């Protein structure tokens, strides 16, 4: 009720201001500072009404004007830069209580009510930290300078906020990797430690946590530190051991070739945890490859092979019984690209690549030649990093980016290699990263 009443009062004051201008016949006359709005019909470039609170110079506004023909509002910042904001985008993103539910940080204003060709009746600079827009239907929108600066449409600003939202760009590596090692206890107890872990994981694709109790269940604790784990047909956690009548090739002591996990799912898990509980006395070393780095090599060395692997859809399958019975089918390109042509995800597991292959017969031979080239590159000694996990280690890695494998090991009743594994989705991990960053930046 109060928000509705306030809205009517504000509209009333605006209308009185306009009436005063019309009666006086002096369009450029400024209103007293006590008036909450300073509208000048068709007079778009204005000065600040009052002195703002202190803020960074880059987010202080010098003046503002409306470009009616182009349908942009142009902001001149005190640091000398300029930003353009389309009328329609500003109207769509009005932050008033009637258009935006601040408790949920969600838009209430509907596209059905949006005039995509809207004009602007007036725009003023309330102070160096806020602009106010009067729309043709008399609706008023106010926008803070910091909010606008963060959403600038320049190429540089867009790249900056994308890095902030999705973490720094990948740092590629080969066999020369210096695997990042962090303290498990620090990750659990310190927000700074947890944030460093996730950002390092996003940048390098792999982080080893040390000092973990060598007992089952620690992955559940680690998963809760982020949010929640991914339930799959193998459960929330699963035991990687040499098993009789294994329902997965990982549950043997044989060599595991380089692969990504679970391409048989339409949406493969983004992050994988492996906790070493017992290590074999002989063999069992882990191998990892930066798949994005290898994709870049393939694109440079054999563009046609890269094109084939990024365009041909391959069938994957997984059938069996574990957490429950399952019969999975999916279709993915081996190299999956995003809308900008950058590598988004690698989908490759030779064990679950189906014998069903839904392509014209003449495409089969070229596909195999391209896949052979890709696998040869990923197995090149300059690309493979080998390490040996010890009880008390958890390796966390990007399942979309890294290919991982394992060397053969000797298994017997006395000493058998035992890892516990789990998955998380990148949505959950990146959500925690943003939440941690925001909480650490918030005033104490």
C-alpha positions as CSV (number, residue, x, y, z in Angstrom):
1,X,0.0,0.0,0.0
2,X,2.8,2.4,1.0
3,X,4.6,1.8,-2.3
4,X,1.5,2.6,-4.3
5,X,0.9,5.7,-2.3
6,X,4.5,6.9,-2.7
7,X,4.2,6.3,-6.4
8,X,1.2,8.6,-6.7
9,X,2.8,11.3,-4.6
10,X,5.9,11.3,-6.7
11,X,3.8,11.5,-9.9
12,X,1.9,14.3,-8.4
13,X,5.1,16.2,-7.7
14,X,6.4,15.7,-11.2
15,X,3.2,16.9,-12.7
16,X,3.3,20.0,-10.5
17,X,6.9,20.7,-11.6
18,X,5.9,20.4,-15.3
19,X,2.9,22.7,-14.7
20,X,5.2,25.3,-13.1
21,X,7.5,25.2,-16.2
22,X,4.6,25.5,-18.6
23,X,3.0,28.4,-16.6
24,X,6.3,30.3,-16.4
25,X,7.1,29.7,-20.0
26,X,10.8,29.3,-19.1
27,X,11.8,25.8,-20.2
28,X,15.3,26.0,-18.9
29,X,14.5,27.2,-15.4
30,X,15.8,25.0,-12.6
31,X,13.5,23.9,-9.8
32,X,14.4,24.4,-6.1
33,X,16.6,21.6,-4.8
34,X,13.9,20.6,-2.4
35,X,11.9,19.3,-5.4
36,X,12.7,15.5,-5.7
37,X,12.8,15.6,-9.5
38,X,14.1,18.1,-12.0
39,X,12.5,17.5,-15.3
40,X,13.2,19.7,-18.3
41,X,11.1,18.8,-21.3
42,X,13.4,18.0,-24.3
43,X,16.3,19.6,-22.4
44,X,18.3,16.4,-22.1
45,X,21.8,17.5,-21.0
46,X,21.8,18.7,-17.4
47,X,24.0,19.2,-14.3
48,X,23.8,17.5,-11.0
49,X,21.1,18.7,-8.6
50,X,23.1,18.0,-5.5
51,X,26.5,16.8,-4.3
52,X,26.7,13.0,-4.2
53,X,28.2,10.8,-1.6
54,X,31.8,9.8,-2.2
55,X,32.3,7.1,-4.8
56,X,35.0,6.0,-7.2
57,X,35.6,8.6,-10.0
58,X,34.9,5.9,-12.6
59,X,31.3,5.6,-11.4
60,X,30.6,9.3,-11.1
61,X,28.5,10.9,-13.8
62,X,29.5,14.3,-15.4
63,X,26.3,14.7,-17.4
64,X,23.7,12.8,-19.3
65,X,21.7,13.2,-22.5
66,X,19.1,11.4,-24.6
67,X,19.8,10.5,-28.2
68,X,16.2,10.4,-29.5
69,X,17.0,9.2,-33.0
70,X,19.3,6.4,-32.0
71,X,17.1,5.7,-28.9
72,X,20.1,5.7,-26.5
73,X,20.7,7.5,-23.3
74,X,24.3,8.6,-23.2
75,X,26.3,9.0,-20.0
76,X,29.4,11.0,-19.7
77,X,31.5,9.8,-16.8
78,X,33.8,11.9,-14.7
79,X,36.8,9.7,-15.7
80,X,36.3,10.9,-19.3
81,X,34.6,7.7,-20.7
82,X,31.1,7.5,-22.2
83,X,28.4,4.7,-22.1
84,X,25.3,4.2,-24.2
85,X,22.2,2.6,-22.8
86,X,19.2,1.7,-25.1
87,X,15.8,3.2,-24.1
88,X,14.2,-0.3,-24.3
89,X,16.8,-1.9,-22.1
90,X,16.4,0.8,-19.5
91,X,12.7,0.5,-19.5
92,X,12.9,-3.3,-19.3
93,X,15.2,-3.0,-16.3
94,X,13.5,-0.4,-14.2
95,X,14.4,-1.0,-10.6
96,X,11.3,0.5,-9.0
97,X,9.3,-1.7,-6.6
98,X,6.5,-2.0,-9.2
99,X,8.9,-3.4,-11.8
100,X,11.4,-5.3,-9.8
101,X,11.1,-7.5,-6.7
102,X,14.2,-6.6,-4.7
103,X,13.7,-9.4,-2.1
104,X,14.1,-12.0,-4.9
105,X,16.3,-9.9,-7.2
106,X,13.9,-10.7,-10.0
107,X,12.0,-8.7,-12.7
108,X,8.3,-8.2,-12.3
109,X,7.8,-6.1,-15.4
110,X,6.6,-8.2,-18.2
111,X,7.6,-8.2,-21.9
112,X,3.9,-8.0,-22.7
113,X,3.9,-4.5,-21.2
114,X,7.1,-3.5,-22.9
115,X,7.0,-1.0,-25.8
116,X,10.2,-2.0,-27.7
117,X,10.1,1.4,-29.6
118,X,9.6,3.5,-26.5
119,X,10.9,7.0,-26.4
120,X,12.0,9.0,-23.4
121,X,10.0,12.0,-22.2
122,X,12.9,13.3,-20.1
123,X,16.1,12.3,-18.4
124,X,17.9,14.2,-15.7
125,X,21.0,13.8,-13.5
126,X,19.6,13.6,-10.0
127,X,23.2,13.8,-8.7
128,X,26.5,12.4,-9.9
129,X,25.5,9.0,-8.7
130,X,22.0,8.7,-10.1
131,X,19.9,9.4,-13.2
132,X,16.1,9.6,-13.4
133,X,14.1,8.8,-16.5
134,X,10.5,9.9,-17.2
135,X,8.8,7.7,-19.8
136,X,6.0,8.7,-22.1
137,X,3.4,7.0,-19.9
138,X,4.7,9.1,-16.9
139,X,6.4,6.1,-15.3
140,X,9.6,7.1,-13.5
141,X,12.8,4.9,-13.4
142,X,15.8,5.7,-11.3
143,X,19.3,4.1,-12.0
144,X,22.3,4.3,-9.8
145,X,25.7,5.1,-11.3
146,X,27.4,2.0,-10.0
147,X,24.6,-0.2,-11.3
148,X,24.9,1.4,-14.8
149,X,28.6,1.4,-14.9
150,X,28.7,-2.3,-14.1
151,X,26.3,-2.9,-17.1
152,X,28.1,-0.8,-19.7
153,X,27.7,-2.2,-23.2
154,X,31.3,-1.5,-24.3
155,X,33.3,-4.6,-25.3
156,X,35.8,-4.0,-22.5
157,X,33.1,-3.7,-19.8
158,X,31.2,-6.7,-21.0
159,X,34.4,-8.8,-21.0
160,X,35.1,-7.6,-17.4
161,X,31.8,-8.5,-16.0
162,X,31.8,-11.9,-17.8
163,X,35.1,-12.7,-16.2
164,X,33.7,-11.6,-12.8
165,X,30.6,-13.8,-13.2
166,X,32.2,-16.9,-14.7
167,X,35.8,-16.7,-13.2
168,X,39.1,-15.9,-15.0
169,X,40.0,-17.4,-18.3
170,X,41.6,-20.8,-18.5
171,X,45.4,-21.1,-18.1
172,X,46.5,-24.0,-20.4
173,X,49.1,-26.5,-19.5
174,X,50.9,-29.7,-20.6
175,X,53.2,-32.2,-18.9
176,X,54.9,-29.2,-17.2
177,X,51.9,-28.6,-14.9
178,X,52.7,-27.6,-11.4
179,X,49.5,-29.0,-9.8
180,X,47.9,-26.5,-7.4
181,X,47.8,-27.9,-3.9
182,X,45.6,-26.4,-1.2
183,X,44.8,-27.3,2.4
184,X,41.6,-29.2,2.9
185,X,41.1,-27.7,6.3
186,X,41.6,-24.2,5.0
187,X,38.9,-24.8,2.3
188,X,36.5,-26.1,4.9
189,X,37.1,-23.4,7.5
190,X,37.9,-20.2,5.6
191,X,35.8,-18.4,3.0
192,X,39.0,-17.0,1.5
193,X,40.4,-20.5,1.2
194,X,37.2,-21.9,-0.4
195,X,37.1,-19.0,-2.9
196,X,40.7,-19.5,-3.8
197,X,40.0,-23.2,-4.3
198,X,37.1,-22.6,-6.7
199,X,38.8,-19.9,-8.7
200,X,42.0,-21.9,-9.0
201,X,39.9,-24.9,-10.1
202,X,38.2,-22.8,-12.8
203,X,41.5,-21.4,-14.0
204,X,43.7,-24.5,-14.1
205,X,41.0,-27.2,-14.2
206,X,42.5,-29.1,-11.4
207,X,43.3,-28.6,-7.7
208,X,44.7,-31.2,-5.2
209,X,43.5,-30.9,-1.6
210,X,45.8,-32.2,1.1
211,X,45.3,-33.2,4.7
212,X,42.0,-35.1,4.3
213,X,41.1,-37.8,6.7
214,X,41.4,-41.2,4.9
215,X,37.8,-42.2,5.6
216,X,34.7,-42.5,3.5
217,X,32.3,-39.6,3.8
218,X,34.7,-36.6,3.5
219,X,33.4,-35.9,0.0
220,X,29.9,-35.3,1.4
221,X,31.5,-32.7,3.8
222,X,33.3,-31.1,0.9
223,X,30.2,-31.1,-1.3
224,X,28.2,-29.4,1.4
225,X,30.9,-26.7,1.5
226,X,29.8,-25.8,-2.0
227,X,26.1,-26.6,-1.9
228,X,25.0,-30.1,-2.9
229,X,26.4,-33.0,-5.0
230,X,25.0,-34.5,-8.2
231,X,23.0,-37.7,-7.8
232,X,23.7,-40.1,-10.7
233,X,22.9,-43.7,-11.4
234,X,26.0,-44.6,-9.4
235,X,24.8,-42.7,-6.3
236,X,25.8,-39.5,-4.6
237,X,29.2,-41.0,-4.0
238,X,30.7,-44.2,-5.6
239,X,33.6,-46.5,-4.8
240,X,36.3,-46.9,-7.4
241,X,37.7,-50.4,-6.6
242,X,38.6,-53.6,-8.3
243,X,35.2,-55.4,-8.2
244,X,34.0,-58.7,-9.4
245,X,31.6,-58.5,-12.3
246,X,32.3,-54.8,-12.5
247,X,29.5,-52.6,-14.0
248,X,32.0,-50.0,-15.0
249,X,35.5,-50.3,-16.6
250,X,36.8,-48.0,-13.8
251,X,36.0,-50.8,-11.3
252,X,38.8,-52.9,-12.5
253,X,42.6,-52.8,-12.0
254,X,43.2,-52.4,-15.7
255,X,44.6,-49.3,-17.4
256,X,42.0,-46.6,-18.0
257,X,42.5,-44.6,-21.1
258,X,42.1,-40.9,-21.1
259,X,38.4,-39.9,-21.0
260,X,35.8,-37.6,-19.6
261,X,33.1,-39.0,-17.3
262,X,29.5,-39.6,-18.2
263,X,29.0,-38.4,-21.7
264,X,26.2,-40.9,-21.8
265,X,24.2,-38.2,-19.9
266,X,22.6,-35.4,-21.9
267,X,24.2,-33.0,-19.3
268,X,27.5,-34.5,-18.1
269,X,28.7,-33.5,-14.6
270,X,31.0,-30.5,-14.6
271,X,33.2,-31.1,-11.6
272,X,34.6,-34.4,-10.2
273,X,36.0,-35.2,-6.8
274,X,38.2,-38.3,-6.2
275,X,39.3,-39.1,-2.6
276,X,42.2,-41.5,-2.1
277,X,41.5,-43.9,0.7
278,X,44.0,-46.6,-0.2
279,X,46.7,-46.7,-2.9
280,X,48.1,-49.7,-4.6
281,X,51.7,-50.6,-3.8
282,X,52.5,-51.0,-7.5
283,X,50.9,-48.9,-10.3
284,X,47.7,-46.9,-10.1
285,X,49.3,-43.5,-11.0
286,X,46.8,-40.9,-12.3
287,X,47.1,-39.2,-15.6
288,X,45.4,-35.9,-16.7
289,X,45.4,-33.9,-19.9
290,X,44.2,-30.3,-20.5
291,X,41.7,-31.1,-23.1
292,X,41.1,-27.5,-24.1
293,X,44.9,-27.1,-24.7
294,X,44.8,-30.2,-26.9
295,X,41.8,-28.9,-28.8
296,X,43.7,-25.7,-29.6
297,X,46.6,-27.8,-30.9
298,X,44.3,-29.9,-33.1
299,X,42.6,-26.8,-34.5
300,X,45.9,-25.4,-35.5
301,X,47.4,-28.7,-36.8
302,X,44.4,-30.2,-38.5
303,X,41.4,-27.7,-38.9
304,X,39.4,-30.3,-40.8
305,X,39.7,-32.9,-38.0
306,X,38.7,-30.2,-35.5
307,X,35.6,-29.4,-37.6
308,X,34.6,-33.0,-37.8
309,X,34.9,-33.6,-34.1
310,X,33.1,-30.4,-33.3
311,X,30.2,-31.0,-35.7
312,X,29.5,-34.8,-35.9
313,X,27.2,-36.1,-33.2
314,X,28.3,-39.3,-31.6
315,X,26.1,-41.8,-29.7
316,X,27.0,-42.7,-26.2
317,X,25.4,-45.4,-24.0
318,X,25.6,-46.8,-20.5
319,X,23.5,-49.7,-19.2
320,X,23.5,-51.6,-15.9
321,X,22.4,-51.6,-12.3
322,X,23.9,-49.6,-9.4
323,X,22.0,-47.0,-7.4
324,X,19.2,-48.2,-9.5
325,X,18.9,-49.8,-13.0
326,X,19.8,-47.5,-15.9
327,X,19.8,-47.5,-19.7
328,X,21.3,-44.2,-20.9
329,X,21.6,-42.8,-24.4
330,X,22.9,-39.4,-25.5
331,X,24.3,-37.6,-28.5
332,X,27.3,-35.2,-28.3
333,X,30.0,-33.9,-30.5
334,X,33.4,-34.9,-29.1
335,X,34.4,-31.3,-29.0
336,X,31.4,-29.1,-28.0
337,X,31.6,-25.4,-28.9
338,X,29.8,-22.4,-27.4
339,X,28.0,-19.8,-29.5
340,X,31.3,-17.9,-30.0
341,X,33.1,-21.0,-31.4
342,X,35.1,-21.5,-28.2
343,X,35.5,-25.0,-26.7
344,X,32.8,-25.5,-24.0
345,X,33.1,-29.1,-23.2
346,X,34.8,-32.3,-24.3
347,X,32.6,-35.4,-24.5
348,X,34.8,-38.5,-24.9
349,X,34.7,-41.8,-23.2
350,X,35.8,-44.7,-25.4
351,X,34.2,-47.3,-23.1
352,X,30.7,-45.8,-23.5
353,X,30.9,-44.6,-27.1
354,X,28.1,-46.6,-28.7
355,X,28.5,-48.9,-31.7
356,X,25.3,-47.2,-33.0
357,X,26.6,-44.3,-35.1
358,X,23.9,-42.1,-36.6
359,X,25.9,-40.7,-39.6
360,X,25.9,-41.3,-43.3
361,X,28.2,-44.2,-44.2
362,X,30.7,-42.0,-46.1
363,X,31.3,-39.9,-42.9
364,X,32.5,-42.9,-40.8
365,X,36.1,-43.1,-42.1
366,X,36.8,-39.4,-41.9
367,X,35.4,-39.3,-38.3
368,X,37.7,-42.2,-37.2
369,X,40.7,-40.5,-38.8
370,X,39.9,-37.2,-36.9
371,X,39.3,-39.0,-33.6
372,X,42.6,-40.9,-34.0
373,X,44.4,-37.6,-34.5
374,X,42.8,-36.1,-31.4
375,X,43.6,-39.2,-29.2
376,X,47.2,-39.3,-30.5
377,X,47.6,-35.6,-29.5
378,X,46.1,-36.1,-26.0
379,X,48.4,-39.0,-25.4
380,X,51.5,-37.1,-26.5
381,X,54.1,-37.1,-23.7
382,X,54.2,-33.3,-23.8
383,X,50.5,-33.1,-22.9
384,X,50.1,-35.7,-20.2
385,X,50.7,-34.9,-16.5
386,X,51.2,-37.9,-14.3
387,X,50.9,-37.9,-10.5
388,X,50.4,-40.4,-7.7
389,X,47.6,-39.9,-5.2
390,X,48.2,-40.8,-1.6
391,X,45.7,-41.5,1.2
392,X,44.5,-38.1,2.4
393,X,44.4,-36.5,-1.0
394,X,41.3,-35.3,-2.8
395,X,41.7,-34.3,-6.4
396,X,39.1,-31.9,-7.7
397,X,38.9,-31.3,-11.5
398,X,36.9,-29.9,-14.3
399,X,35.2,-32.9,-16.0
400,X,34.3,-30.7,-19.0
401,X,37.9,-29.7,-19.7
402,X,40.2,-32.4,-18.4
403,X,40.6,-35.9,-19.7
404,X,41.8,-38.3,-17.0
405,X,43.0,-41.8,-16.8
406,X,44.8,-44.3,-14.6
407,X,47.7,-46.7,-15.1
408,X,47.3,-50.4,-14.4
409,X,47.8,-51.5,-10.8
410,X,48.3,-54.7,-8.9
411,X,45.4,-55.7,-6.8
412,X,45.1,-58.3,-4.1
413,X,43.2,-59.0,-1.0
414,X,45.8,-57.5,1.3
415,X,46.2,-54.1,-0.4
416,X,43.6,-52.8,-2.9
417,X,43.4,-49.4,-4.4
418,X,40.3,-47.5,-3.2
419,X,39.1,-44.1,-4.3
420,X,35.7,-42.6,-3.4
421,X,34.2,-40.3,-6.1
422,X,31.4,-37.8,-6.5
423,X,30.2,-35.2,-9.0
424,X,28.9,-31.6,-8.8
425,X,27.5,-29.4,-11.5
426,X,29.3,-26.2,-12.5
427,X,26.1,-24.2,-11.8
428,X,26.4,-25.2,-8.1
429,X,30.1,-24.6,-8.0
430,X,30.0,-21.2,-9.7
431,X,27.1,-20.1,-7.5
432,X,29.2,-20.7,-4.4
433,X,32.1,-18.8,-6.0
434,X,29.9,-15.7,-6.6
435,X,28.3,-15.9,-3.2
436,X,31.7,-16.2,-1.5
437,X,33.1,-13.3,-3.5
438,X,30.1,-11.1,-2.7
439,X,30.3,-11.9,1.0
440,X,34.0,-11.2,1.2
441,X,33.6,-7.9,-0.6
442,X,30.6,-6.8,1.6
443,X,31.4,-4.2,4.3
444,X,32.0,-5.8,7.7
